[in-house]
Amino acid sequence: MNPALEEDPALVNTSPEDGGWFFKMTIADEGELDGLMDEDGYKAFVEGL
């Protein structure tokens, strides 16, 4: 859990990729990341909705 969110919950919206994270996790099989979208892919997906 991110203790910074207790003091400033708005970090979730203002800094989601830096200080506004909820939790960190460890991935056992990094190959599973290959199927995920990158930032550009996600933006293209959202724009196509």
Long-range contacts (C-beta under 8 A, 24 or more apart in sequence): none
